[in-house]
Amino acid sequence: MLYSYFVEKSIRESFDHVNDHRWDEAVKALALHVHHRVSGAHALGDERRDKEAMRRWFERLGRVLPNLHLTVIHIWVKGWPWHTTVFAQWDGTATLLNGDASYVNRGLHVFTLRWGRVYALEEFYDSQAAARGLAAQAAAGLEEAVAEPIVG
């Protein structure tokens, strides 16, 4: 279906924007009152309920894991333009500030779209691996890696 092709292309581009720290582009497709949830008790966890909080979250992601690279493995698109669910499976890798290049996380994003806008995004990944990576960043001097989560 042509619609699914364009949605998949858009989602892949959003991952590219995150990899390249293009936050303006990353938030462009978000609804004003987007709901973003990340499991885990760490600096990237908790929930955000608006576009501005999401921007701050993306900016923090870029600071605490500056060379994080997300590789999309597969995308599934279900639904119609007025209510679309997208599943994006990915692998994430990074070299931490202490030189450890073994940070790996695998996950799944679940997007809810309405007429091309992201209204909800839930991230499922190994939150313990994320917390360990953030703790290593903090131990190397990056205090924000263990800051309170951004909520809003």
Biotite code that builds the C-alpha atoms (Angstrom):
import biotite.structure as struc

atoms = struc.array([
    struc.Atom([0.000, 0.000, 0.000], chain_id="A", res_id=1, res_name="MET", atom_name="CA", element="C"),
    struc.Atom([1.342, 3.405, -0.981], chain_id="A", res_id=2, res_name="LEU", atom_name="CA", element="C"),
    struc.Atom([0.316, 5.003, 2.317], chain_id="A", res_id=3, res_name="TYR", atom_name="CA", element="C"),
    struc.Atom([2.380, 2.460, 4.301], chain_id="A", res_id=4, res_name="SER", atom_name="CA", element="C"),
    struc.Atom([5.411, 3.157, 2.122], chain_id="A", res_id=5, res_name="TYR", atom_name="CA", element="C"),
    struc.Atom([5.298, 6.890, 2.908], chain_id="A", res_id=6, res_name="PHE", atom_name="CA", element="C"),
    struc.Atom([4.752, 6.300, 6.634], chain_id="A", res_id=7, res_name="VAL", atom_name="CA", element="C"),
    struc.Atom([7.697, 3.883, 6.787], chain_id="A", res_id=8, res_name="GLU", atom_name="CA", element="C"),
    struc.Atom([9.893, 6.365, 4.921], chain_id="A", res_id=9, res_name="LYS", atom_name="CA", element="C"),
    struc.Atom([8.908, 9.110, 7.369], chain_id="A", res_id=10, res_name="SER", atom_name="CA", element="C"),
    struc.Atom([9.651, 6.950, 10.415], chain_id="A", res_id=11, res_name="ILE", atom_name="CA", element="C"),
    struc.Atom([13.066, 5.958, 8.999], chain_id="A", res_id=12, res_name="ARG", atom_name="CA", element="C"),
    struc.Atom([13.816, 9.645, 8.441], chain_id="A", res_id=13, res_name="GLU", atom_name="CA", element="C"),
    struc.Atom([12.887, 10.410, 12.056], chain_id="A", res_id=14, res_name="SER", atom_name="CA", element="C"),
    struc.Atom([15.515, 7.909, 13.240], chain_id="A", res_id=15, res_name="PHE", atom_name="CA", element="C"),
    struc.Atom([18.047, 9.588, 10.909], chain_id="A", res_id=16, res_name="ASP", atom_name="CA", element="C"),
    struc.Atom([17.178, 12.973, 12.457], chain_id="A", res_id=17, res_name="HIS", atom_name="CA", element="C"),
    struc.Atom([17.871, 11.581, 15.921], chain_id="A", res_id=18, res_name="VAL", atom_name="CA", element="C"),
    struc.Atom([21.170, 10.031, 14.800], chain_id="A", res_id=19, res_name="ASN", atom_name="CA", element="C"),
    struc.Atom([22.223, 13.366, 13.305], chain_id="A", res_id=20, res_name="ASP", atom_name="CA", element="C"),
    struc.Atom([20.975, 15.476, 16.266], chain_id="A", res_id=21, res_name="HIS", atom_name="CA", element="C"),
    struc.Atom([18.539, 17.397, 14.054], chain_id="A", res_id=22, res_name="ARG", atom_name="CA", element="C"),
    struc.Atom([16.054, 18.064, 16.827], chain_id="A", res_id=23, res_name="TRP", atom_name="CA", element="C"),
    struc.Atom([13.965, 20.591, 14.859], chain_id="A", res_id=24, res_name="ASP", atom_name="CA", element="C"),
    struc.Atom([13.333, 17.913, 12.255], chain_id="A", res_id=25, res_name="GLU", atom_name="CA", element="C"),
    struc.Atom([12.820, 15.206, 14.889], chain_id="A", res_id=26, res_name="ALA", atom_name="CA", element="C"),
    struc.Atom([9.931, 17.077, 16.518], chain_id="A", res_id=27, res_name="VAL", atom_name="CA", element="C"),
    struc.Atom([8.358, 18.394, 13.320], chain_id="A", res_id=28, res_name="LYS", atom_name="CA", element="C"),
    struc.Atom([5.908, 15.475, 12.921], chain_id="A", res_id=29, res_name="ALA", atom_name="CA", element="C"),
    struc.Atom([4.850, 15.475, 16.584], chain_id="A", res_id=30, res_name="LEU", atom_name="CA", element="C"),
    struc.Atom([1.420, 16.629, 17.640], chain_id="A", res_id=31, res_name="ALA", atom_name="CA", element="C"),
    struc.Atom([1.402, 19.561, 20.055], chain_id="A", res_id=32, res_name="LEU", atom_name="CA", element="C"),
    struc.Atom([0.185, 17.296, 22.869], chain_id="A", res_id=33, res_name="HIS", atom_name="CA", element="C"),
    struc.Atom([2.163, 14.160, 22.077], chain_id="A", res_id=34, res_name="VAL", atom_name="CA", element="C"),
    struc.Atom([2.397, 11.459, 24.750], chain_id="A", res_id=35, res_name="HIS", atom_name="CA", element="C"),
    struc.Atom([5.903, 9.962, 25.065], chain_id="A", res_id=36, res_name="HIS", atom_name="CA", element="C"),
    struc.Atom([6.676, 7.177, 27.517], chain_id="A", res_id=37, res_name="ARG", atom_name="CA", element="C"),
    struc.Atom([10.010, 5.511, 28.279], chain_id="A", res_id=38, res_name="VAL", atom_name="CA", element="C"),
    struc.Atom([10.236, 2.831, 30.947], chain_id="A", res_id=39, res_name="SER", atom_name="CA", element="C"),
    struc.Atom([12.968, 2.889, 33.543], chain_id="A", res_id=40, res_name="GLY", atom_name="CA", element="C"),
    struc.Atom([14.151, 4.942, 36.495], chain_id="A", res_id=41, res_name="ALA", atom_name="CA", element="C"),
    struc.Atom([16.875, 6.953, 34.780], chain_id="A", res_id=42, res_name="HIS", atom_name="CA", element="C"),
    struc.Atom([17.506, 10.350, 33.170], chain_id="A", res_id=43, res_name="ALA", atom_name="CA", element="C"),
    struc.Atom([15.731, 9.341, 29.943], chain_id="A", res_id=44, res_name="LEU", atom_name="CA", element="C"),
    struc.Atom([12.777, 7.584, 31.561], chain_id="A", res_id=45, res_name="GLY", atom_name="CA", element="C"),
    struc.Atom([9.278, 8.717, 32.565], chain_id="A", res_id=46, res_name="ASP", atom_name="CA", element="C"),
    struc.Atom([6.596, 10.452, 30.498], chain_id="A", res_id=47, res_name="GLU", atom_name="CA", element="C"),
    struc.Atom([6.250, 13.627, 28.514], chain_id="A", res_id=48, res_name="ARG", atom_name="CA", element="C"),
    struc.Atom([2.967, 15.026, 27.258], chain_id="A", res_id=49, res_name="ARG", atom_name="CA", element="C"),
    struc.Atom([3.890, 17.877, 24.970], chain_id="A", res_id=50, res_name="ASP", atom_name="CA", element="C"),
    struc.Atom([6.126, 18.732, 22.051], chain_id="A", res_id=51, res_name="LYS", atom_name="CA", element="C"),
    struc.Atom([8.389, 21.101, 24.002], chain_id="A", res_id=52, res_name="GLU", atom_name="CA", element="C"),
    struc.Atom([9.139, 18.475, 26.658], chain_id="A", res_id=53, res_name="ALA", atom_name="CA", element="C"),
    struc.Atom([9.961, 16.057, 23.838], chain_id="A", res_id=54, res_name="MET", atom_name="CA", element="C"),
    struc.Atom([12.393, 18.576, 22.357], chain_id="A", res_id=55, res_name="ARG", atom_name="CA", element="C"),
    struc.Atom([14.142, 18.898, 25.733], chain_id="A", res_id=56, res_name="ARG", atom_name="CA", element="C"),
    struc.Atom([14.223, 15.081, 25.995], chain_id="A", res_id=57, res_name="TRP", atom_name="CA", element="C"),
    struc.Atom([15.820, 14.759, 22.538], chain_id="A", res_id=58, res_name="PHE", atom_name="CA", element="C"),
    struc.Atom([18.371, 17.435, 23.440], chain_id="A", res_id=59, res_name="GLU", atom_name="CA", element="C"),
    struc.Atom([19.228, 15.544, 26.624], chain_id="A", res_id=60, res_name="ARG", atom_name="CA", element="C"),
    struc.Atom([19.534, 12.278, 24.694], chain_id="A", res_id=61, res_name="LEU", atom_name="CA", element="C"),
    struc.Atom([22.081, 14.004, 22.445], chain_id="A", res_id=62, res_name="GLY", atom_name="CA", element="C"),
    struc.Atom([24.077, 15.256, 25.418], chain_id="A", res_id=63, res_name="ARG", atom_name="CA", element="C"),
    struc.Atom([24.122, 12.093, 27.541], chain_id="A", res_id=64, res_name="VAL", atom_name="CA", element="C"),
    struc.Atom([24.699, 9.640, 24.666], chain_id="A", res_id=65, res_name="LEU", atom_name="CA", element="C"),
    struc.Atom([26.324, 11.943, 22.075], chain_id="A", res_id=66, res_name="PRO", atom_name="CA", element="C"),
    struc.Atom([27.362, 9.226, 19.644], chain_id="A", res_id=67, res_name="ASN", atom_name="CA", element="C"),
    struc.Atom([24.351, 6.947, 20.009], chain_id="A", res_id=68, res_name="LEU", atom_name="CA", element="C"),
    struc.Atom([23.482, 5.398, 16.675], chain_id="A", res_id=69, res_name="HIS", atom_name="CA", element="C"),
    struc.Atom([20.091, 3.792, 16.081], chain_id="A", res_id=70, res_name="LEU", atom_name="CA", element="C"),
    struc.Atom([19.792, 1.308, 13.236], chain_id="A", res_id=71, res_name="THR", atom_name="CA", element="C"),
    struc.Atom([16.267, 0.478, 12.127], chain_id="A", res_id=72, res_name="VAL", atom_name="CA", element="C"),
    struc.Atom([15.854, -3.265, 11.630], chain_id="A", res_id=73, res_name="ILE", atom_name="CA", element="C"),
    struc.Atom([12.222, -3.422, 10.562], chain_id="A", res_id=74, res_name="HIS", atom_name="CA", element="C"),
    struc.Atom([9.103, -1.270, 10.433], chain_id="A", res_id=75, res_name="ILE", atom_name="CA", element="C"),
    struc.Atom([5.501, -2.474, 10.402], chain_id="A", res_id=76, res_name="TRP", atom_name="CA", element="C"),
    struc.Atom([2.669, -0.084, 9.519], chain_id="A", res_id=77, res_name="VAL", atom_name="CA", element="C"),
    struc.Atom([-0.962, -0.873, 10.347], chain_id="A", res_id=78, res_name="LYS", atom_name="CA", element="C"),
    struc.Atom([-4.063, 1.205, 9.858], chain_id="A", res_id=79, res_name="GLY", atom_name="CA", element="C"),
    struc.Atom([-5.346, 4.142, 7.889], chain_id="A", res_id=80, res_name="TRP", atom_name="CA", element="C"),
    struc.Atom([-4.342, 7.816, 7.812], chain_id="A", res_id=81, res_name="PRO", atom_name="CA", element="C"),
    struc.Atom([-6.820, 8.751, 10.557], chain_id="A", res_id=82, res_name="TRP", atom_name="CA", element="C"),
    struc.Atom([-5.378, 6.121, 12.945], chain_id="A", res_id=83, res_name="HIS", atom_name="CA", element="C"),
    struc.Atom([-2.091, 4.413, 12.182], chain_id="A", res_id=84, res_name="THR", atom_name="CA", element="C"),
    struc.Atom([0.043, 2.234, 14.435], chain_id="A", res_id=85, res_name="THR", atom_name="CA", element="C"),
    struc.Atom([3.707, 1.836, 13.569], chain_id="A", res_id=86, res_name="VAL", atom_name="CA", element="C"),
    struc.Atom([6.148, -0.609, 15.150], chain_id="A", res_id=87, res_name="PHE", atom_name="CA", element="C"),
    struc.Atom([9.839, 0.139, 14.608], chain_id="A", res_id=88, res_name="ALA", atom_name="CA", element="C"),
    struc.Atom([12.416, -2.420, 15.733], chain_id="A", res_id=89, res_name="GLN", atom_name="CA", element="C"),
    struc.Atom([15.930, -1.029, 16.195], chain_id="A", res_id=90, res_name="TRP", atom_name="CA", element="C"),
    struc.Atom([19.440, -1.639, 17.516], chain_id="A", res_id=91, res_name="ASP", atom_name="CA", element="C"),
    struc.Atom([21.300, 1.134, 19.340], chain_id="A", res_id=92, res_name="GLY", atom_name="CA", element="C"),
    struc.Atom([25.052, 1.349, 19.879], chain_id="A", res_id=93, res_name="THR", atom_name="CA", element="C"),
    struc.Atom([27.344, 3.917, 21.459], chain_id="A", res_id=94, res_name="ALA", atom_name="CA", element="C"),
    struc.Atom([30.851, 4.424, 22.720], chain_id="A", res_id=95, res_name="THR", atom_name="CA", element="C"),
    struc.Atom([30.725, 5.770, 26.264], chain_id="A", res_id=96, res_name="LEU", atom_name="CA", element="C"),
    struc.Atom([32.951, 8.537, 27.609], chain_id="A", res_id=97, res_name="LEU", atom_name="CA", element="C"),
    struc.Atom([35.141, 5.984, 29.411], chain_id="A", res_id=98, res_name="ASN", atom_name="CA", element="C"),
    struc.Atom([36.006, 4.484, 26.011], chain_id="A", res_id=99, res_name="GLY", atom_name="CA", element="C"),
    struc.Atom([33.750, 1.464, 26.423], chain_id="A", res_id=100, res_name="ASP", atom_name="CA", element="C"),
    struc.Atom([32.367, 0.704, 22.966], chain_id="A", res_id=101, res_name="ALA", atom_name="CA", element="C"),
    struc.Atom([30.165, -2.153, 24.128], chain_id="A", res_id=102, res_name="SER", atom_name="CA", element="C"),
    struc.Atom([26.975, -0.175, 24.829], chain_id="A", res_id=103, res_name="TYR", atom_name="CA", element="C"),
    struc.Atom([24.223, -1.983, 22.937], chain_id="A", res_id=104, res_name="VAL", atom_name="CA", element="C"),
    struc.Atom([20.495, -1.725, 23.349], chain_id="A", res_id=105, res_name="ASN", atom_name="CA", element="C"),
    struc.Atom([17.731, -3.229, 21.272], chain_id="A", res_id=106, res_name="ARG", atom_name="CA", element="C"),
    struc.Atom([14.200, -2.027, 21.292], chain_id="A", res_id=107, res_name="GLY", atom_name="CA", element="C"),
    struc.Atom([10.853, -1.350, 19.764], chain_id="A", res_id=108, res_name="LEU", atom_name="CA", element="C"),
    struc.Atom([9.099, 1.970, 19.294], chain_id="A", res_id=109, res_name="HIS", atom_name="CA", element="C"),
    struc.Atom([5.318, 2.013, 19.037], chain_id="A", res_id=110, res_name="VAL", atom_name="CA", element="C"),
    struc.Atom([4.002, 5.112, 17.283], chain_id="A", res_id=111, res_name="PHE", atom_name="CA", element="C"),
    struc.Atom([0.375, 6.217, 17.065], chain_id="A", res_id=112, res_name="THR", atom_name="CA", element="C"),
    struc.Atom([-0.236, 8.555, 14.142], chain_id="A", res_id=113, res_name="LEU", atom_name="CA", element="C"),
    struc.Atom([-3.276, 10.547, 13.071], chain_id="A", res_id=114, res_name="ARG", atom_name="CA", element="C"),
    struc.Atom([-3.159, 12.232, 9.696], chain_id="A", res_id=115, res_name="TRP", atom_name="CA", element="C"),
    struc.Atom([0.634, 12.136, 9.627], chain_id="A", res_id=116, res_name="GLY", atom_name="CA", element="C"),
    struc.Atom([1.178, 13.484, 13.147], chain_id="A", res_id=117, res_name="ARG", atom_name="CA", element="C"),
    struc.Atom([2.656, 11.458, 15.997], chain_id="A", res_id=118, res_name="VAL", atom_name="CA", element="C"),
    struc.Atom([0.221, 11.548, 18.921], chain_id="A", res_id=119, res_name="TYR", atom_name="CA", element="C"),
    struc.Atom([1.883, 8.871, 21.011], chain_id="A", res_id=120, res_name="ALA", atom_name="CA", element="C"),
    struc.Atom([5.257, 7.188, 21.177], chain_id="A", res_id=121, res_name="LEU", atom_name="CA", element="C"),
    struc.Atom([6.150, 4.422, 23.587], chain_id="A", res_id=122, res_name="GLU", atom_name="CA", element="C"),
    struc.Atom([9.664, 3.027, 23.733], chain_id="A", res_id=123, res_name="GLU", atom_name="CA", element="C"),
    struc.Atom([10.371, -0.519, 24.832], chain_id="A", res_id=124, res_name="PHE", atom_name="CA", element="C"),
    struc.Atom([14.010, -1.454, 25.386], chain_id="A", res_id=125, res_name="TYR", atom_name="CA", element="C"),
    struc.Atom([16.397, -2.778, 28.018], chain_id="A", res_id=126, res_name="ASP", atom_name="CA", element="C"),
    struc.Atom([16.013, -0.009, 30.595], chain_id="A", res_id=127, res_name="SER", atom_name="CA", element="C"),
    struc.Atom([18.644, -1.609, 32.839], chain_id="A", res_id=128, res_name="GLN", atom_name="CA", element="C"),
    struc.Atom([21.216, -1.445, 30.030], chain_id="A", res_id=129, res_name="ALA", atom_name="CA", element="C"),
    struc.Atom([20.280, 2.211, 29.523], chain_id="A", res_id=130, res_name="ALA", atom_name="CA", element="C"),
    struc.Atom([20.623, 2.940, 33.258], chain_id="A", res_id=131, res_name="ALA", atom_name="CA", element="C"),
    struc.Atom([24.038, 1.219, 33.341], chain_id="A", res_id=132, res_name="ARG", atom_name="CA", element="C"),
    struc.Atom([25.204, 3.209, 30.334], chain_id="A", res_id=133, res_name="GLY", atom_name="CA", element="C"),
    struc.Atom([23.987, 6.463, 31.853], chain_id="A", res_id=134, res_name="LEU", atom_name="CA", element="C"),
    struc.Atom([25.681, 5.621, 35.174], chain_id="A", res_id=135, res_name="ALA", atom_name="CA", element="C"),
    struc.Atom([28.953, 5.043, 33.294], chain_id="A", res_id=136, res_name="ALA", atom_name="CA", element="C"),
    struc.Atom([28.536, 8.432, 31.609], chain_id="A", res_id=137, res_name="GLN", atom_name="CA", element="C"),
    struc.Atom([27.976, 10.068, 35.004], chain_id="A", res_id=138, res_name="ALA", atom_name="CA", element="C"),
    struc.Atom([31.039, 8.303, 36.471], chain_id="A", res_id=139, res_name="ALA", atom_name="CA", element="C"),
    struc.Atom([33.045, 9.804, 33.592], chain_id="A", res_id=140, res_name="ALA", atom_name="CA", element="C"),
    struc.Atom([31.879, 13.288, 34.646], chain_id="A", res_id=141, res_name="GLY", atom_name="CA", element="C"),
    struc.Atom([28.612, 13.822, 32.754], chain_id="A", res_id=142, res_name="LEU", atom_name="CA", element="C"),
    struc.Atom([26.315, 14.620, 35.696], chain_id="A", res_id=143, res_name="GLU", atom_name="CA", element="C"),
    struc.Atom([23.211, 15.128, 33.531], chain_id="A", res_id=144, res_name="GLU", atom_name="CA", element="C"),
    struc.Atom([23.292, 11.396, 32.734], chain_id="A", res_id=145, res_name="ALA", atom_name="CA", element="C"),
    struc.Atom([21.863, 10.743, 36.207], chain_id="A", res_id=146, res_name="VAL", atom_name="CA", element="C"),
    struc.Atom([19.623, 13.815, 36.464], chain_id="A", res_id=147, res_name="ALA", atom_name="CA", element="C"),
    struc.Atom([15.924, 13.639, 37.212], chain_id="A", res_id=148, res_name="GLU", atom_name="CA", element="C"),
    struc.Atom([13.884, 12.683, 34.129], chain_id="A", res_id=149, res_name="PRO", atom_name="CA", element="C"),
    struc.Atom([12.393, 15.366, 31.934], chain_id="A", res_id=150, res_name="ILE", atom_name="CA", element="C"),
    struc.Atom([8.654, 15.432, 32.391], chain_id="A", res_id=151, res_name="VAL", atom_name="CA", element="C"),
    struc.Atom([6.086, 17.798, 31.056], chain_id="A", res_id=152, res_name="GLY", atom_name="CA", element="C"),
])
